[in-house]
Structure formats: structure tokens, C-alpha cells
Amino acid sequence: MTEARPDFHFDLHARSGRARAGVFHTPHGDLLTPVFAPVGTAATVKALTPAHLTELGASLVLSNTYHLYLRPGDELVRELGGLHAFMHWPGPILTDSGGFQVFSLSNTRKIDNDGVTFKSHIDGSAHRFTPEKSIAIQENLGADIIMAFDECPPPLDRAYNRIALDRTHAWAARCLTAKTRPDQALFGIVQGGIFPDLREESARYLTELNFPGYAIGGLAVGESKAQMHATLEVVEPLLPADKPRYLMGVGSPEDLVNGVLRGVDIFDCVLPTRLARNGAALTRAGRLNMKNAPYARDPRPVEAGCTCYCCTHFTRAYIRHLIIAEEILAATLLTLHNVHLLLTLMREMRAAILNNTFADYAENFLANYKPQVAKSPTPTSTP
């Protein structure tokens, strides 16, 4: 029971420490890694057109299985030619399994070893996802990279992670059996919370199933940055060097740098678009709240030296005016800037890896970046 296709091979071109630069080949184009995927939850990256994404240099877009299943329906998307035709995006697409969204519905879902029963957040209607159902939906959507249905438990609860890990592993094998389309690469998802022995068990089990790529799930969901980094350091050497590694749902600038530093190839996150819609800009020094009064007369661009459309045409004062006036252009301009920054960082990191200077690049970036301060939670039990 294997899933290794020549259409989806990964070429590793260079290493710099644990950081990797490679190419993942897909039917809709090559992904130069490390790569960041803007999130198009409902078959659109909010506030941007596909033309914007192309101009920004995006190569991969993520869409959401749960949301598209509920609206407009995966069968309708299939009838209209699949996601590539439906959203007019010619490049590679990744869909998640819907698992994270389903398990986030803590008050309306019931889990058993066969699958999950849940209520729609839209109208309260009842639905059920199983590994087979998730794969069927993703095959209708037609993305290049699809994900195994898994359970994403709270990262600090060891007892629950032990139970969820057994389900995740059984469901991964069922997903492989259910998959029928040879033009889609199915990734397994390593789980196990922050517990090294569970993560090791998960990585070893899933690599024996020979997926064409591996995701690292269950991070950036409540653990500290130090715990995330330690988990990545446990998992990275256990994953095959000739397969891409995907850290799910992580996208702040410092997390991208720290992830690449620890051997991650693929990232996605709603952060750059969500922050933009809430009036915040990402910069190389940290976040800016563009609603703040000092920007009302500020003639500077959002970030000096940035070559995005927002920064080369408009001032902070204008952006703040748009936000205060509740003009939708504010979301578009800030989204252009935020996505541009992350995609630029990925290109810079790839170049640094190829030049074997990534350690210096990462050290310099992290020394000048002021991240959001987060508390450091502790696990409920230890191995």
C-alpha cells in the first residue's frame, strides 16, 4: 500500500544546515522550495485576484475542503472543471482534509474511530466525515496536493494525543486505500502534540506507508514557540530526505525563518490576509497597526525599501485613511503588501540556502524582528 508517483517527485538541490532548497514537481507546475502558500479558504485568497497572486510570484494556493464541501459543494466544483478552472488559478493547489475545521467545532461534533459527525457552522445541518469521505471530496475538488484525514488534538494533552494518534494512523492507511486519482499527491500528517515519543512514533509509522510528502500538523495551536521548535527538531531527521515537509498553518515571518531553519519546505497560513483585513501590516521589523493615530500624517510607505504595489504608490497616511473610512481598498493594499513580504522572504531564504549562507541570513533576520509576545503554556503530562 504505497503512494509514490513519478509525477510528484522531489529534487533536493541544496542544504544549508537543516535548511533545504528543492523542487517539488506537480501536474500544474514546479514548486521551488521553501515555499509559502497564501490561503484561499473558499476558492479565493481574500481581497486578491489570481492576477494579483501571479504578479506577486505566488506558486501555490491552499483551499479548504470543509468550507468548499458546505458551500458551494464539491460536486458542483467537479462539474465546473475542478478548483483550477473554478477559481481560475493555473498553478498548483493544495487542499487540507477538513479535519482541523471539523475538530474545531468542539461543541457540535462527535468523534468515533470511524469518523466525525458534526453540524455545519452555516445552517446547523448534520454531516459526517470519514477518511473515505474526505478523500472523495478532495478528488472532486481536484487539487494537486491533498491531505490525509487526521485528528488534530490539543497539543499539550498527552492522554488525548495518545488516543488521537491511533485514529490518525488508522485513518491515514484508509485514505491511501480510498484514493483513486493518480494526478493527486496524498500527504500523510505527523501528529503527537509536543511529546517527542509520540511524534517519533507517528513519523516512523507514516513513513512506512511511503506517502509522496509529509505534513507536520498540530502545531501553532496553543503551544509555545520553543515547544514548536523542539517538536520540529524531533520530527525533521525522521522524515525522508527525498520527500517534501509541510508545516501546516504557520506563516508569521519569524515562524517561516525558524521553520526553514529546521528543515521545513512548505508553509501556509491565513495570517497575512487576516491581519490585512484588520488593518495590520507585516514588516521585517515586526507588525504595524495601521489604525494608530501617529500614521495619520505619515508620508512614508508602509515599509521603506519594499517594492510591492502598496509601498511604491501609497503612504501610511493614505492607508490609515482608507482603514478609518472603511474602504475595501485598504484590505487589498495591505494584503498585497503582507503576501509580497512573505513570498519575498521565501525567495531570499531559498537563495541563501543555495549560497550556503542561510545560518547568517536567519540570525540577522531574527535579530532585527520583534515578534508578538506569547505566553509559554505547559503540557498536562509528560512522557
FENSUL-V600305 format. One record per residue. N is the residue number from 1. RES is the residue in three letters. SS is DSSP state (2 for helix, 1 for strand, 0 for the rest). NEAR is the number of other ideal C-beta (glycine too) atoms within 12 Angstrom. D_FIRST is the distance of its C-alpha to the first C-alpha in Angstrom with 2 decimals. Layout:
n res ss near d_first
N RES SS NEAR D_FIRST
N RES SS NEAR D_FIRST
This chain:
n res ss near d_first
1 MET 0 17 0.00
2 THR 0 16 3.81
3 GLU 0 33 7.09
4 ALA 0 22 9.95
5 ARG 0 26 12.76
6 PRO 2 13 16.16
7 ASP 2 23 17.91
8 PHE 2 33 17.05
9 HIS 0 22 17.88
10 PHE 1 38 20.05
11 ASP 1 21 23.22
12 LEU 1 25 24.96
13 HIS 1 23 28.66
14 ALA 1 24 30.54
15 ARG 1 24 30.74
16 SER 1 27 33.78
17 GLY 0 24 33.25
18 ARG 0 28 29.94
19 ALA 1 41 30.43
20 ARG 1 40 28.33
21 ALA 1 36 29.07
22 GLY 1 33 26.48
23 VAL 1 27 25.29
24 PHE 1 41 22.14
25 HIS 1 25 22.02
26 THR 1 36 21.32
27 PRO 0 26 22.45
28 HIS 0 29 25.50
29 GLY 1 24 26.62
30 ASP 1 24 26.17
31 LEU 1 39 26.24
32 LEU 1 35 28.54
33 THR 1 43 27.62
34 PRO 0 52 28.77
35 VAL 1 46 28.92
36 PHE 1 52 30.14
37 ALA 1 48 29.21
38 PRO 1 46 32.06
39 VAL 1 41 31.03
40 GLY 0 41 31.73
41 THR 0 31 31.00
42 ALA 0 30 32.33
43 ALA 0 36 31.58
44 THR 0 28 34.51
45 VAL 0 43 35.30
46 LYS 0 30 38.38
47 ALA 0 32 41.70
48 LEU 0 37 40.24
49 THR 0 21 39.69
50 PRO 2 25 36.99
51 ALA 2 15 39.89
52 HIS 2 30 40.59
53 LEU 2 36 37.03
54 THR 2 21 37.23
55 GLU 2 17 40.62
56 LEU 2 33 39.34
57 GLY 0 26 36.60
58 ALA 0 41 33.63
59 SER 0 34 30.43
60 LEU 1 41 27.90
61 VAL 1 46 28.58
62 LEU 1 49 26.77
63 SER 1 44 27.13
64 ASN 0 39 26.59
65 THR 2 42 24.38
66 TYR 2 37 26.56
67 HIS 2 32 29.81
68 LEU 2 38 28.90
69 TYR 2 37 27.51
70 LEU 2 30 30.92
71 ARG 0 19 33.01
72 PRO 0 22 33.17
73 GLY 0 23 30.00
74 ASP 2 36 26.68
75 GLU 2 18 27.52
76 LEU 2 20 30.79
77 VAL 2 33 29.15
78 ARG 2 25 26.88
79 GLU 2 15 30.05
80 LEU 0 21 31.80
81 GLY 0 16 29.29
82 GLY 2 33 26.86
83 LEU 2 43 27.67
84 HIS 2 30 28.69
85 ALA 2 19 31.37
86 PHE 2 29 32.22
87 MET 0 32 33.12
88 HIS 0 22 34.11
89 TRP 0 37 32.01
90 PRO 0 23 30.93
91 GLY 0 33 28.85
92 PRO 1 40 25.39
93 ILE 1 48 24.73
94 LEU 1 45 22.51
95 THR 1 51 22.17
96 ASP 0 45 21.58
97 SER 0 51 19.88
98 GLY 0 44 23.27
99 GLY 2 47 22.55
100 PHE 2 39 25.37
101 GLN 2 34 27.90
102 VAL 2 38 27.11
103 PHE 2 34 27.40
104 SER 2 24 30.58
105 LEU 0 27 32.18
106 SER 0 17 33.09
107 ASN 0 11 35.93
108 THR 0 22 34.31
109 ARG 1 27 30.73
110 LYS 1 20 29.36
111 ILE 1 29 26.04
112 ASP 0 16 24.25
113 ASN 0 18 20.86
114 ASP 0 18 19.80
115 GLY 1 32 21.13
116 VAL 1 37 24.44
117 THR 1 20 27.63
118 PHE 1 31 30.01
119 LYS 1 20 33.13
120 SER 0 23 33.58
121 HIS 0 20 35.74
122 ILE 0 18 37.45
123 ASP 0 11 38.80
124 GLY 0 13 37.53
125 SER 0 15 35.54
126 ALA 1 16 32.73
127 HIS 1 29 29.05
128 ARG 1 25 25.68
129 PHE 1 41 22.42
130 THR 1 30 19.12
131 PRO 2 39 15.69
132 GLU 2 25 15.50
133 LYS 2 31 19.06
134 SER 2 44 18.60
135 ILE 2 38 15.90
136 ALA 2 29 18.23
137 ILE 2 42 21.15
138 GLN 2 46 19.65
139 GLU 2 29 18.68
140 ASN 2 31 22.31
141 LEU 2 48 23.62
142 GLY 0 37 21.83
143 ALA 0 46 21.66
144 ASP 0 44 20.12
145 ILE 1 53 18.41
146 ILE 1 50 17.16
147 MET 1 51 16.46
148 ALA 0 52 14.34
149 PHE 0 51 16.76
150 ASP 0 47 18.19
151 GLU 0 42 21.44
152 CYS 0 44 24.02
153 PRO 0 38 26.53
154 PRO 0 27 29.93
155 PRO 0 33 29.41
156 LEU 0 28 32.20
157 ASP 0 28 31.53
158 ARG 2 26 29.71
159 ALA 2 19 29.62
160 TYR 2 28 28.06
161 ASN 2 40 25.53
162 ARG 2 25 24.39
163 ILE 2 23 23.81
164 ALA 2 34 22.25
165 LEU 2 37 19.77
166 ASP 2 23 18.27
167 ARG 2 33 18.01
168 THR 2 45 16.54
169 HIS 2 35 13.68
170 ALA 2 27 13.04
171 TRP 2 42 13.47
172 ALA 2 44 11.10
173 ALA 2 30 8.11
174 ARG 2 30 10.04
175 CYS 2 42 10.62
176 LEU 2 32 7.19
177 THR 2 20 7.33
178 ALA 2 29 10.93
179 LYS 0 35 10.97
180 THR 0 18 12.56
181 ARG 0 26 14.69
182 PRO 0 17 13.95
183 ASP 0 24 17.07
184 GLN 0 40 15.89
185 ALA 1 44 14.27
186 LEU 1 49 12.62
187 PHE 1 47 13.84
188 GLY 1 49 13.16
189 ILE 1 48 16.56
190 VAL 1 47 18.03
191 GLN 0 48 20.61
192 GLY 0 45 23.09
193 GLY 0 46 26.49
194 ILE 0 41 28.87
195 PHE 0 35 27.94
196 PRO 2 25 26.80
197 ASP 2 22 25.13
198 LEU 2 37 23.03
199 ARG 2 40 22.10
200 GLU 2 25 21.19
201 GLU 2 27 19.03
202 SER 2 43 17.22
203 ALA 2 38 16.82
204 ARG 2 24 15.52
205 TYR 2 29 12.94
206 LEU 2 43 11.61
207 THR 2 30 11.83
208 GLU 2 20 9.59
209 LEU 0 35 6.69
210 ASN 0 24 8.15
211 PHE 0 41 9.66
212 PRO 0 39 12.44
213 GLY 1 46 15.00
214 TYR 1 47 16.05
215 ALA 1 48 18.79
216 ILE 1 47 21.29
217 GLY 0 46 22.49
218 GLY 0 43 25.30
219 LEU 0 44 27.96
220 ALA 0 35 31.25
221 VAL 0 28 31.52
222 GLY 0 25 34.38
223 GLU 0 32 34.02
224 SER 0 23 36.46
225 LYS 2 29 35.97
226 ALA 2 18 36.19
227 GLN 2 30 33.44
228 MET 2 39 31.19
229 HIS 2 30 31.97
230 ALA 2 24 31.41
231 THR 2 43 27.96
232 LEU 2 39 26.98
233 GLU 2 26 28.38
234 VAL 2 31 26.22
235 VAL 2 44 22.91
236 GLU 2 33 23.58
237 PRO 0 19 23.49
238 LEU 0 29 20.20
239 LEU 0 38 18.28
240 PRO 0 29 17.32
241 ALA 0 20 20.44
242 ASP 0 23 18.80
243 LYS 0 39 17.22
244 PRO 1 44 19.58
245 ARG 1 47 20.62
246 TYR 1 47 21.93
247 LEU 1 45 24.53
248 MET 0 42 24.79
249 GLY 0 38 28.27
250 VAL 0 42 30.39
251 GLY 0 38 33.12
252 SER 0 37 36.55
253 PRO 2 41 37.93
254 GLU 2 35 38.03
255 ASP 2 37 34.47
256 LEU 2 45 33.24
257 VAL 2 39 35.18
258 ASN 2 38 34.09
259 GLY 2 47 30.42
260 VAL 2 47 30.61
261 LEU 2 34 32.57
262 ARG 0 35 29.60
263 GLY 0 39 26.94
264 VAL 0 45 25.83
265 ASP 0 49 25.22
266 ILE 1 45 25.06
267 PHE 1 46 27.27
268 ASP 1 46 28.40
269 CYS 1 33 31.22
270 VAL 0 38 33.83
271 LEU 2 35 36.48
272 PRO 2 46 38.29
273 THR 2 38 38.73
274 ARG 2 27 39.54
275 LEU 2 34 42.09
276 ALA 2 42 43.67
277 ARG 2 26 44.22
278 ASN 0 24 45.93
279 GLY 0 31 48.21
280 ALA 1 32 46.61
281 ALA 1 45 46.03
282 LEU 1 46 43.77
283 THR 1 39 45.56
284 ARG 0 32 45.11
285 ALA 0 22 47.43
286 GLY 1 23 45.96
287 ARG 1 33 46.24
288 LEU 1 34 49.37
289 ASN 1 24 50.45
290 MET 0 41 52.14
291 LYS 0 25 53.98
292 ASN 0 20 56.20
293 ALA 2 14 59.89
294 PRO 2 14 60.39
295 TYR 2 28 58.36
296 ALA 2 18 60.83
297 ARG 2 14 62.93
298 ASP 0 21 60.45
299 PRO 0 15 60.65
300 ARG 0 23 57.70
301 PRO 0 29 54.21
302 VAL 0 46 51.44
303 GLU 0 31 50.53
304 ALA 0 16 52.78
305 GLY 0 15 51.20
306 CYS 0 32 48.33
307 THR 0 22 47.98
308 CYS 0 35 46.36
309 TYR 2 24 48.28
310 CYS 2 38 49.34
311 CYS 2 31 50.84
312 THR 2 18 52.50
313 HIS 2 17 54.28
314 PHE 0 31 54.98
315 THR 0 24 56.52
316 ARG 2 36 55.55
317 ALA 2 22 58.58
318 TYR 2 28 57.30
319 ILE 2 42 53.81
320 ARG 2 32 55.45
321 HIS 2 23 57.76
322 LEU 2 27 54.86
323 ILE 2 33 53.20
324 ILE 2 18 56.46
325 ALA 0 14 57.22
326 GLU 0 13 53.74
327 GLU 0 18 53.09
328 ILE 0 16 49.50
329 LEU 2 22 49.96
330 ALA 2 32 49.73
331 ALA 2 32 46.07
332 THR 2 28 45.34
333 LEU 2 39 47.23
334 LEU 2 49 45.82
335 THR 2 45 42.25
336 LEU 2 43 42.86
337 HIS 2 44 44.16
338 ASN 2 50 41.48
339 VAL 2 48 38.54
340 HIS 2 38 40.45
341 LEU 2 44 40.89
342 LEU 2 46 37.23
343 LEU 2 41 36.14
344 THR 2 31 39.01
345 LEU 2 39 37.96
346 MET 2 41 34.46
347 ARG 2 28 36.08
348 GLU 2 30 38.49
349 MET 2 42 35.84
350 ARG 2 34 33.87
351 ALA 2 23 37.17
352 ALA 2 31 38.00
353 ILE 2 36 34.71
354 LEU 2 25 35.29
355 ASN 0 19 38.83
356 ASN 0 17 37.76
357 THR 0 21 40.10
358 PHE 2 33 37.69
359 ALA 2 22 38.99
360 ASP 2 20 42.45
361 TYR 2 31 41.27
362 ALA 2 31 39.51
363 GLU 2 17 42.50
364 ASN 2 17 44.98
365 PHE 2 31 43.13
366 LEU 2 28 42.58
367 ALA 2 15 46.20
368 ASN 2 17 47.52
369 TYR 0 25 45.25
370 LYS 0 18 46.36
371 PRO 0 25 43.40
372 GLN 0 18 43.78
373 VAL 0 11 44.58
374 ALA 0 17 42.25
375 LYS 0 12 42.71
376 SER 0 16 40.62
377 PRO 0 20 39.17
378 THR 0 17 38.27
379 PRO 0 27 35.40
380 THR 0 20 36.22
381 SER 0 16 35.12
382 THR 0 17 33.86
383 PRO 0 18 31.46
